[in-house]
Amino acid sequence: MDSISLLPDDFLLHILSLLPTKDVLNTSVLSKRWRYLWKLVPKLQYIDIDENADHGIFVRFVDRSLLLSMAPVLESLHLKLGRQCSDVDIGFWVRVAVEQGLRELNFDYEHYQIVPCRLPQSLFTCGTLVVLKLKNVSLKDVQFPVCFKLLKTLHLESVIFLDDESPKKLLSSCPILEVLDLTREDDDVDNVTSFSVMVPSLQRLIYNGGFGAELVMNTPSLKYFKTLDCGYECMIEYLPEIVEAHVEVTCSNTDDILKSLASVKRLLLCLPSEPELPTGSIFHQLEHLDFCTCDTEWDLLMFMLKHSPKLRSLMLNDIHGYTIVSQSPMFHWEEPNSVPETLMFVLETLEWRNYRGWKIEKELATFILKHSRRLKIATFSPADCPQVRMELRTTVGMKYRILTELARLPRGSAECEFVFG
């Protein structure tokens, strides 16, 4: 007898839960030991992305396997659909899963050529759901109020709402929500011009907004915040518990965003040219700053150094890799009249990625190295991408020249270790 068949049911069910349900069902022919085991698998995964496969066979397979499931609790249902599927079939599958005490639904509808799918009303009163992930779904017909009393994680990607009030109503029905991941279409597509996130329990928010949209936040328990774009305006209430933030925005009111992040400990910043800077704000807890050099002015960096008394680690990096010499805003930097105390007495680590050796970069590197008296390590990594090779003719010889120039720069710290690579 094969040794795997001797394992306990719980162990085998855990293994089977990692496989697509189609493969799980195939194990029923292995032996009597496996004949009915598949019915107890608590995690079901259905994938229909092969356009050449018979869609009718897939539908009947999902119908049958869901109805025959005997798991005490259906922990997870993952539907990954790459072809058009009727709302009737999808609604039936979701209703059956809800009746089995569904704890997690991952609905990934990748067919963008059709109207987004509509889900049954029973989903929105499912008292057992802990995780809900929806992609390319319409919530225009959802009847409020809804109830997600146990929901802790919510992912919404390309979801269509009825109006601005719909997201408010949806989020207000999640009293213990901790994680929210939003990827939006433009406001003229998802029907929301001002997206409000008013969730007292929320601890983690990832927001990728569409063009023309507005984001309004009141999340006092938030610990992690990431936004790749929050539209033309972002209004955030002060975040007293924030620990880490990743902010890439093009909106105009950057001063309000920075004010809300005053308690952050780790921060990545990528802001537009000539950003609005807050007055009177000090980042008392900031220890690590990842500063994007792709499209910003160095006044912002000097501002952050001046107002971050605990900053020990600084990274400079063109994270998007599209800055070019002729358009680089880096040429507008001027050395400040006074040296930030953070440089002189606090900063310990400097890392500069995608360093190109431009004149202004060398001037800034000189300024930082010269005045950083407690710097322990300075790492410079040369830019190495097709665009740089094409425009700057980066060669081994040029990298050696950059290395030589950096090595000769004066350093305010005798203990500073210099790393190039």
C-alpha positions in Angstrom: 0.0 0.0 0.0 1.3 3.5 -0.8 2.4 5.4 2.3 0.4 8.5 1.6 -2.9 6.7 1.9 -1.9 5.9 5.5 -1.9 9.5 6.5 -4.8 10.9 8.6 -7.8 12.4 6.9 -7.0 15.9 8.1 -3.6 15.8 6.6 -4.8 14.5 3.3 -7.6 17.1 3.2 -5.1 19.8 3.7 -3.1 18.6 0.7 -6.2 18.3 -1.4 -7.2 21.8 -0.5 -4.2 23.1 -2.3 -5.3 21.7 -5.6 -7.9 22.7 -8.2 -11.1 20.9 -7.5 -10.9 19.1 -10.9 -7.7 17.5 -9.9 -9.1 16.7 -6.4 -12.0 14.8 -7.9 -9.6 12.7 -10.0 -8.1 11.2 -6.9 -11.4 9.4 -6.2 -10.3 6.6 -8.6 -7.1 5.8 -6.7 -8.5 3.4 -4.2 -11.4 2.9 -1.8 -9.5 5.0 0.7 -9.9 8.0 -1.7 -13.3 7.3 -3.2 -15.3 9.7 -1.1 -12.5 11.8 0.5 -12.8 14.6 -2.1 -16.3 15.4 -0.8 -14.9 16.5 2.5 -12.4 19.0 1.1 -13.2 22.4 2.7 -11.6 24.5 -0.1 -12.9 24.4 -3.6 -11.2 26.0 -6.6 -12.7 26.2 -10.1 -10.8 27.5 -13.1 -12.3 28.1 -16.5 -9.9 30.1 -18.7 -9.4 27.7 -21.6 -11.5 29.1 -24.5 -11.2 25.7 -26.3 -12.7 23.7 -23.5 -16.4 22.9 -23.3 -18.0 25.5 -21.1 -21.1 23.3 -20.6 -19.0 20.5 -19.1 -17.4 23.0 -16.7 -20.8 24.3 -15.5 -22.1 20.8 -14.9 -19.0 19.9 -13.1 -19.2 22.8 -10.7 -22.9 22.2 -10.2 -22.3 18.5 -9.3 -19.2 18.9 -7.1 -20.7 21.8 -5.1 -24.0 19.9 -4.4 -22.1 16.7 -3.4 -19.7 18.6 -1.0 -20.0 17.2 2.5 -17.5 19.4 4.2 -18.8 20.5 7.7 -17.8 24.1 6.8 -16.9 25.4 3.3 -13.8 27.4 4.2 -13.1 28.7 0.7 -14.6 29.0 -2.8 -12.4 30.4 -5.6 -14.0 31.0 -9.0 -11.6 32.1 -11.7 -13.6 32.6 -14.8 -12.0 33.8 -18.1 -15.1 33.3 -20.3 -18.6 34.6 -20.2 -20.7 32.9 -17.7 -24.4 33.4 -16.9 -25.4 35.3 -13.8 -27.8 32.4 -13.1 -25.1 29.8 -12.9 -22.8 32.1 -10.9 -25.7 32.9 -8.6 -26.5 29.3 -8.0 -22.9 28.4 -7.1 -22.6 31.3 -4.7 -26.0 30.5 -3.0 -25.0 26.9 -2.5 -21.7 27.9 -1.0 -23.3 30.4 1.3 -25.7 27.7 2.6 -22.6 25.6 3.5 -21.2 28.3 5.8 -18.8 29.9 3.3 -15.9 31.7 5.1 -14.0 33.0 2.0 -15.1 33.9 -1.5 -12.6 34.8 -4.2 -14.5 35.7 -7.3 -12.1 36.5 -10.2 -14.1 37.3 -13.3 -11.6 38.2 -16.1 -14.0 38.5 -19.0 -13.8 42.2 -19.7 -15.7 42.1 -23.0 -19.1 41.8 -21.3 -21.1 43.6 -18.6 -19.7 42.8 -15.1 -21.3 39.9 -13.3 -24.1 40.4 -10.7 -24.0 38.3 -7.6 -27.0 37.0 -5.6 -28.4 39.0 -2.7 -27.8 36.1 -0.3 -24.1 36.8 -0.5 -24.5 40.2 1.1 -26.2 38.8 4.1 -23.8 36.0 4.6 -23.0 36.0 8.3 -20.0 33.5 8.0 -17.9 35.4 5.5 -14.4 36.4 6.8 -12.7 37.1 3.4 -14.4 38.5 0.3 -12.5 39.2 -3.0 -14.4 40.5 -6.0 -13.2 41.3 -9.5 -15.2 42.7 -12.4 -18.5 42.6 -10.5 -21.5 45.0 -10.5 -23.1 45.9 -7.2 -25.6 48.3 -8.7 -28.5 46.0 -7.9 -27.5 45.2 -4.3 -30.3 45.9 -1.8 -29.0 47.8 1.3 -28.6 47.4 4.2 -26.3 44.4 3.9 -24.5 42.6 6.8 -21.0 41.2 7.0 -20.6 40.9 10.7 -17.5 38.7 10.6 -15.8 40.1 7.5 -12.1 41.1 8.1 -10.7 41.2 4.6 -12.3 42.9 1.5 -10.7 43.1 -1.9 -12.6 45.0 -4.7 -11.2 45.3 -8.2 -13.1 46.9 -11.1 -16.3 46.9 -9.1 -19.3 48.9 -10.4 -21.4 50.8 -7.8 -24.7 52.6 -8.1 -23.5 55.9 -6.7 -21.3 57.6 -4.1 -23.4 56.3 -1.3 -23.0 52.6 -2.2 -19.4 52.2 -1.0 -20.3 54.0 2.2 -23.2 51.6 2.8 -21.1 48.6 2.0 -18.2 49.5 4.3 -20.5 50.5 7.1 -21.8 46.9 7.1 -18.4 45.6 8.0 -18.0 46.4 11.7 -14.7 44.5 12.2 -13.1 45.0 8.8 -9.3 45.1 9.1 -8.0 44.9 5.5 -9.3 46.8 2.5 -7.7 46.5 -1.0 -9.3 48.7 -3.7 -8.5 48.9 -7.4 -10.8 51.3 -9.1 -11.8 52.2 -12.6 -12.3 55.8 -13.6 -15.1 57.6 -11.8 -17.2 57.7 -15.0 -17.0 53.9 -15.1 -17.6 52.8 -11.5 -20.1 55.7 -10.9 -18.3 57.0 -7.8 -16.8 60.5 -7.8 -15.9 60.6 -4.1 -14.9 57.3 -2.6 -15.3 57.4 1.2 -13.5 55.0 3.5 -14.9 55.5 7.0 -13.9 52.4 8.9 -12.8 52.7 12.5 -11.5 49.1 12.7 -9.4 49.3 9.5 -5.7 48.5 9.9 -4.5 48.0 6.3 -5.6 49.9 3.2 -4.3 49.6 -0.4 -5.9 52.0 -2.8 -5.3 52.3 -6.5 -7.7 55.0 -7.7 -9.0 55.9 -11.1 -8.7 59.1 -13.0 -10.8 62.0 -11.8 -11.8 60.3 -8.5 -11.6 61.6 -5.0 -10.6 59.7 -1.9 -11.9 60.6 1.6 -10.5 58.6 4.6 -11.3 58.4 8.3 -9.5 55.4 9.5 -8.0 56.1 13.0 -6.7 52.5 13.5 -4.9 52.3 10.2 -1.3 50.9 10.5 -0.4 50.4 6.8 -1.5 52.6 3.9 -0.5 52.2 0.2 -1.9 54.3 -2.6 -0.7 54.3 -6.2 -3.0 57.2 -7.1 -5.8 58.7 -5.2 -7.3 60.8 -7.9 -7.4 64.6 -8.1 -7.8 65.1 -4.4 -7.2 63.1 -1.3 -8.7 64.0 2.1 -7.3 62.0 5.0 -8.0 62.4 8.7 -4.9 62.2 10.9 -3.7 58.6 11.2 -2.4 58.3 14.8 -1.6 54.5 14.6 0.1 54.5 11.1 3.4 52.6 11.0 4.1 52.2 7.3 3.0 54.1 4.2 3.6 53.9 0.5 2.4 57.0 -1.3 2.6 57.5 -5.0 0.1 60.3 -6.0 -0.5 63.0 -8.6 -3.1 65.0 -6.6 -2.6 68.6 -5.7 -3.2 68.6 -1.9 0.0 66.7 -1.0 0.3 68.8 2.1 -2.9 67.3 3.6 -1.6 63.8 2.9 1.7 64.5 4.6 0.0 66.0 7.6 -2.0 62.8 8.1 1.1 60.7 8.0 2.9 62.6 10.8 3.1 59.4 13.0 4.5 57.1 10.3 7.7 55.1 10.9 8.5 53.8 7.4 7.5 55.9 4.4 7.9 55.7 0.6 7.2 58.9 -1.2 6.7 59.6 -4.9 5.0 63.0 -5.3 4.5 65.3 -8.3 6.7 68.2 -9.2 6.3 71.3 -6.9 4.3 69.5 -4.2 2.5 71.4 -1.6 4.4 71.1 1.7 2.7 71.2 5.1 3.5 73.8 7.7 4.2 72.9 11.3 4.3 69.2 10.7 7.1 67.1 12.2 7.5 63.4 11.5 8.5 62.5 15.1 8.5 58.7 14.5 9.9 58.4 11.0 12.9 56.1 10.9 13.1 55.0 7.3 12.4 57.1 4.2 12.3 55.7 0.7 12.4 58.7 -1.6 11.5 58.4 -5.3 13.6 60.6 -7.6 11.6 60.1 -10.8 9.5 63.2 -10.8 9.9 65.4 -7.8 12.0 68.3 -6.5 14.7 68.1 -3.9 13.1 70.7 -1.7 10.8 67.9 -0.6 13.7 65.8 0.4 15.3 68.6 2.4 11.9 69.2 4.0 11.7 65.6 5.1 15.2 65.6 6.5 14.5 68.8 8.4 11.3 67.6 9.9 12.3 63.9 10.7 14.4 64.0 13.9 14.6 60.2 14.2 15.4 59.3 10.6 18.2 56.7 10.6 17.8 55.2 7.1 17.4 57.0 3.7 16.9 55.4 0.3 16.9 57.3 -2.9 15.6 55.5 -5.9 13.9 56.2 -9.3 11.4 53.4 -8.7 9.7 53.9 -12.1 12.8 54.0 -14.1 11.6 56.6 -16.6 13.5 59.8 -15.6 15.6 61.2 -18.5 18.3 63.8 -18.5 16.6 66.5 -20.5 13.5 66.5 -18.4 14.9 65.6 -15.0 13.7 67.9 -12.2 16.8 67.1 -10.3 18.6 69.9 -12.1 16.5 72.4 -10.1 18.0 71.5 -6.7 19.9 74.1 -4.8 21.9 73.4 -1.7 20.1 74.7 1.4 21.5 77.5 3.6 21.4 75.3 6.7 22.2 71.6 7.2 19.3 69.5 8.6 20.3 68.3 12.1 19.1 64.8 11.0 22.0 64.6 8.6 24.5 65.7 11.2 23.5 63.7 14.2 21.0 60.9 13.3 21.3 59.4 9.8 23.2 56.1 9.8 22.3 54.4 6.4 22.2 55.8 2.9 21.3 53.8 -0.1 21.0 55.3 -3.6 19.6 53.0 -6.3 19.7 53.8 -10.0 22.6 56.3 -9.4 23.6 57.8 -12.8 26.4 60.0 -11.9 24.8 63.2 -13.1 26.3 66.5 -12.0 23.3 67.3 -9.7 23.4 63.7 -8.3 27.0 64.1 -7.4 26.3 67.5 -5.8 23.6 66.0 -3.6 25.7 62.9 -2.8 28.5 65.3 -1.8 26.1 67.3 0.5 24.8 64.2 2.2 28.1 62.4 2.7 29.9 65.6 3.8 27.4 66.5 6.5 26.3 63.0 7.8 28.6 62.7 10.8 27.1 59.4 12.1 26.7 57.6 8.8 27.8 54.0 9.0 27.2 52.8 5.5 26.6 54.4 2.1 25.5 52.2 -0.8 25.3 53.3 -4.4 23.9 51.1 -7.1 24.3 52.3 -10.7 21.4 52.5 -13.1 21.2 49.5 -15.3 18.2 49.5 -17.7 17.8 49.6 -21.5 16.8 53.3 -21.4 19.9 54.3 -19.5 22.2 52.3 -21.7 20.6 53.9 -24.8 20.7 57.5 -23.5 23.8 57.6 -21.3 25.8 54.9 -23.0 26.5 53.3 -19.6 29.6 51.1 -19.9 32.0 49.4 -17.5 34.3 52.4 -18.0 31.6 54.9 -17.1 30.7 52.9 -14.0 34.3 52.8 -13.0 34.4 56.6 -13.4 31.3 57.0 -11.2 32.8 54.7 -8.6 36.0 56.7 -8.6 34.2 60.0 -8.2 32.1 58.7 -5.3 35.1 57.3 -3.5 36.8 60.6 -3.6 33.9 62.5 -2.1 34.6 63.9 1.4 32.8 62.1 4.2 31.7 63.6 7.5 31.9 60.2 9.2 35.2 58.4 9.6 33.3 55.1 10.2 31.3 55.3 7.0 31.6 52.1 4.9 31.3 52.8 1.2 29.6 50.1 -1.0 29.2 50.3 -4.8 27.3 47.6 -6.7 
